């Protein structure tokens, strides 16, 4: 087994999310800040990632600090997400929504989900076409387009539709995470 | 023979006098330890002066600081301790007596009239936090809170998904903004909880812990990491530069609400004053040897 350090001491991901996903699908085990990987899995990936290994990713939105959204405790999003956000200032002008799922503790340097759960989290992003980013130990699903500048073309207030999209993904995740 | 009320009053009076005239032994050891490691000559001189000031104050029975603080108590009452309400009255009487004798500076001001009550008593003065436990003793911690330290306290509502990661930023920002005002080197207290009240109470409890080497737990390691970062800021003793900006950083945690991660950040100047006594139902008194000692 080889060890690959995937998270630095500040909780930033050192590898692309797609590579993390690809290695986990090939049996890698989560171990502190590292992954324990069978050398054959690394060899398989030497020629590059296949389309099945790709997850939609997005860079952090530059619209300023995301605005937290208060949810009803019964809302499925509040049961799955550590935080729910909307992007772009102003309730009415906000375009995108996001749900942060805490998967790694920087403090304890431990994973808060199993390998199977993490694979599922990344898989849902693929299947529901929700671009994701890694942020301080969170996998953040967003309804932003991969190129955030395109979000300006969304009509103001469209984050509400985004919340519905996130709810659909959250319902799938609820079964996995509980 | 004295009544239990009189025993409590005298014991608290003694505890107040000891707290304002000498630092606990562990605090003294912390200052000495940092003084030995300090590389800035001016900072070393300031730390030596602080050590000398501690010795002079204890020898002559004079307050360590002209601000003898807002009288604050944490009182733990055993369910079988017989004189619960009496104990609280005795504490209040002891505070008034300590003020009358000049042990405490009058530090309680009516916010409406701006008049000093002159006795360190009044609405919510002294401030007494009460806890109950199963037992037959009365445990009292006296923690005078100086205005310089309390004036730079901060409360942060951090995003729950990035709570610990944002905490580092919040702590460093608080220390930088506080600058020389809390009379560094300081003790930095962090309380984490679900509500502002809870986080603040937990931060206050950090004052009860003793200075020691950090154990190998994730939380203690974070405390050490944050302390090291603070001590790279160069603020130094009294804000005049140096390696020693903080002597310790302590974090107390409670469960948070799913939607909140609230951090209260409080400071104590180098003179972290505290005294701890335990009074038995038979009137016996135990004095914490860490607080009741001669430097």
Contacts between the chains, C-beta under 8 A, distances in Angstrom:
chain1	res1	chain2	res2	distance
A	10	B	165	7.2
A	11	B	165	5.6
A	68	B	159	6.5
A	70	B	259	7.0
A	71	B	259	8.0
A	73	B	258	7.8
A	78	B	258	6.8
A	78	B	259	7.3
A	81	B	161	7.9
A	82	B	160	5.0
A	82	B	161	3.9
A	82	B	258	8.0
A	83	B	159	5.3
A	83	B	160	5.6
A	83	B	161	4.1
A	83	B	162	7.9
A	100	B	159	7.9
A	100	B	161	3.8
A	100	B	162	7.8
A	102	B	161	5.6
A	105	B	164	7.4
A	106	B	164	5.8
A	106	B	165	5.6
A	107	B	164	4.5
A	107	B	218	5.1
A	107	B	219	7.1
A	107	B	222	5.7
A	108	B	218	4.5
A	109	B	218	7.3
A	135	B	161	7.6
A	135	B	162	7.0
A	136	B	161	7.3
A	136	B	162	4.5
A	136	B	165	4.2
A	137	B	161	8.0
A	137	B	162	7.7
A	137	B	165	7.2
A	138	B	161	4.8
A	138	B	162	7.0
A	140	B	161	8.0
